[in-house]
Amino acid sequence: MEKTCIQVASKVGIISTISLFISILVFGISLLIKEANMLSYISSIFIAPSFLIVFICLYYCVSENKKLWLHIGIVFGVIYSVYAMLNYYIQATVIRLNDFGTPNNILQLFTFKPGSILFAQDMLGYTFLCLATLVSAPAFNADKSEKILKWFFIIHGMMFIIPLSFPAISFKGDESGDIIGILANLFWCVVFIPITFLIYRYFNKKSKMANS
């Protein structure tokens, strides 16, 4: 029964990890293209559920005495997913269309820019994304490849201080806030893309073990 569960979880995990990798890659590319906000929003919407499904699959693949760490990670992942998807969906629809003709000075409160309400919400979501990997790190310690994944989880997790503190910095409409945001997001992509490769290897290993 457990073997069959790991087989299914590893296969779903592999597919979800590929989806996560592609979504992050597209998101990273969108940051380098001027006026590609819509591509950024859509890719970010896909990142959230892909990440959450990956973590759920990891939960079913780790040993019983390590499931607690993944369970906590999933709880944090749910918070991130809800905050992120809600924000990007609002940006791609309500804010973009502005059917009620809301004046710009009011609309800016909800536009995805440093200083806005939804920017702060999104940063809080990414804080929990980082914490999800940080608390899940102890679950991976069986061999060398797992230990590498563990340390990437820790490194990514320690980045929580960036999204947590960013909304507290006042840029007063200065474009430097946007530039810092782009650089921070690119750095996040550089850190997280290797994590997707390591998770893919982990699921592949679990799949082979379950099928042997």
N, C-alpha and C positions, 0 to 999 in steps of 0.2 A: 504493500500500500504506500509506504513512505518512498520507496524507490520509484513508483509510478508518478507520485506527486513531484518528485525532483525532476523527473524526465519532462513533465509538462511545464513546470516552472522554468527550467533551464531553456527550453525551446521558446517559450513566450518571452523570457528574459532576453534572449539573443535578438529576437525581432524588435523588442522595445528599445534595446541598447542601440541598435542600428538606427531606429527612428530618432532616438535622442541625439546621436552623433550627427545625423543629417540636419536636424533642426538647429543644433548649436552651430554647425558649419555655415548654414544659410544665415543665421543670425549674425555671425561674425562678419560675413561678406556684406550684409546689409549695412553694417556700421561704417564700411569703407565707401559706400555709395551715397552720394548726396541725394537728398529727397527720397530716400528709400524707407520711410517710416512704416508704410503699410507692410512691406516685406519683413521688417523687424517685428512688428506686432504679430503677424501671422505665425512666423517661426517661433516666437516666444510662447504663443498659445499652445503650440505643439510640444514645446520643451516640457511644460509643466506636467501633463498627463503621462508623457513618456518616462519622465523621471520617477513619478509616483509608481507606475507599473513596474519599473525596474527594481525599485526598492521592495515592493511586495513580492516579486519573484526571488529576490535575494533572501527575504525572510523565510521562504519555503525551502531554500537551498542550504542555509546554514544549519549547524547542529543545534539540537534542542536547548542546550545550555547557553547559546549565544543569541537566541531569538529575541530576548528582551531588548538588546541594543538596536536591532532592526525595527522592533515594534515602536520604540521611542522615535527612531528616525522617520518612520512612516507618519507618525502623528505630526511631527514638524513638517514633513513633506506635504501633508494635507493643507496645513496652514499656508505654506508657500504657494501651492497650486491654486487655491481659492483666491488669494490676494492677487497673484500674477495674472491668472486668466480673466478675472473680473476687470482688472485695470486695462489690459490690452484689448479686450473685447469692447470696452467703453470707448477707448481711443479710436479703434477701427470703425466704430459705428456712430455713436451719439456725438462724440467730439468732432469727428470728421464731417458729418452731415450738418450738424447744428441746425436742425429743422426749425427750431424756435427762434432763430436769429439772436441768440444770446450775445450781448456785447462782449467784445474781446477782453475787457478788464475783468469781467466775471468768469468768462470761459477759461482764462488763464489759470484760475484756481484749480481747474480739473484737467488741464492739458499736461501731458507728460513732460514736464520741465522741472528742473531743480527749484524748489520753493512751493510747488503745488501740492494739494492734498493727496492726489493719486500718486504723485511721485514718492511722497513719504510712505504711503501704503505699500507701494511696490518695493521700496527699499526694506521695509519691515518684512515683507515676504521673502526677499533674498537673504535676509538675516537668518530666517528659519531654514532656508535651503542650505546655507553653510552649516548651521547647527545640526541639520539632519545627517550630514556626512561625518561631522565631528563625533556625535554620540554613537554612530554606527561603526566607527573605526575599530573598537575592541573586538568586533565579531570576526575580524580577518587576521589570523595569526598562524595558520596551519603550516604554510610553507613560504618559500622566498617570494613567489609571485603575489601571495596574499599579503605578505608584509609590505611589499611595495604599494599595493592598493591601499593598505591601512595608512601608510604615511602620506599618500596623496589625499586621502580622505581627511587626515588631520590638517595638512597644509591648506586644503580648500576650506575646511571648517574654521580655521583660525582667521580666515578672511572676513568673518562675520562682522568684525569691528568696522569695516569699510561701509557697507550699506547701512549699518546701525547708526553711524555718526554722520554720514553724508547729508541727510536732510537737516541736521542741526547747524550746518554751515550756511551762512547767508552770502549769496552771490549778487543780490540786488539786480537781477536781470542781466548780469554780466555774462557774455558768451563763454567765459572761461569755465563756467559750470558745465556747459554742454561738452566742451572739449575734454574736461576731466572725466566726465561720465562715459564718453566714448572710449577713452584710454582704459578706464577701469573695467568696462565691459569686454574690451579686447583682451585684457589681461586675464579676466575670468575665463574666456574661451580657451586661451592658451593653457590654463591650468586644468580645465574640465575635459577637454578633448582627450588627453592621455588617460583620464579616468575612464572614459567610455571604452577605450581599447582594453584596459585592464579588467573591467567588468565583463566585457565580451569574452576574454580569455577565461575568466572565472566560470562563466556559464558554460562555455565550451568544455572545460575540464569536468564540471559536474555532470554534463550531459553524457560524456564518454564513460564516466564512472558508473552512472545509473544504467547505461546500456550494456555494460560489461558483465 
